[in-house]
């Protein structure tokens, strides 16, 4: 993606009035694309960089004679194409023509200026508690130049900026972004690299190197480190304690454990994918004990 104002990137959601993704009331911009494949991912529609179709066969009424989706684009009737089709050009029109609501399009092209203008509409709510705009994903810095342009445009309009990152991104992109951020949320899933690869599909080496870079080069930037606690993956005192010790003594840093949830499992079915076999929930008493590691 180019780094000039007006150039576009792929966004799969913009959520206003959020209270959970940075300080104050914020507008969350979700960019598509992530290099990791965490088995518990609650946003599977965020993983690929291109727009995708979610298809609910139970809602589809093609068997009752409906053919509104036929001819929308060159993949033909969507009921025949099925899920996992990569959208190009006018394929985004599937959602608009489906009378049964069986089709969901994840991802659309937007410019940095469009995104920040949308966020600026809620700016009256930002003054309380240092609210503003938060980049999320996926991994927002996978669309690196585009993410930087959004942050530059936000700063030009004097908006407070934050980002949520898994840390698995180009170091120079992250370095430039850090210079434009007021707050960053950085996920650490596991310190053990072998198990990190097993459960996320990628090494944690670049993640930890990027975090060390932030601590070294941007001491004034608040770093809110988060660990999603996943049953059978990292729900032990050894794993959480190791992360706590790794962060102990760091300046301008906080640490939070996030409870596991299964809110995104329905989207796997719409995308034609299987969700991992993870227990329904973590024992409440165990989670309370692990929370003692927060800093």
Secondary structure, DSSP 4 states (H G I P E B T S, - for coil): ---STT-EEEEEEEEEEESSSSSSSEEEEEE---S---TT-S-GGGSSSS-EEEE-TTT--GGGT--TTTTSSTT--HHHH-SSPBP-GGGGHHHHH-TT--EEEE-EEEEHHHHHHHHHTTGGGTTTTT-EEEEESS-GGGGHHHHHHHHHHHHHTT-EEEEEE-S-S-HHHHHHHHTT-SEEEEE---S-HHHHHHHHSS-SHHHHHHHHHHHHH-TTSEEEEEEEE-TTTT-SHHHHHHHHHHHTT-TTEEEEEEE---TTHHHHHHTT-PPP---S---HHHHHHHGGG--
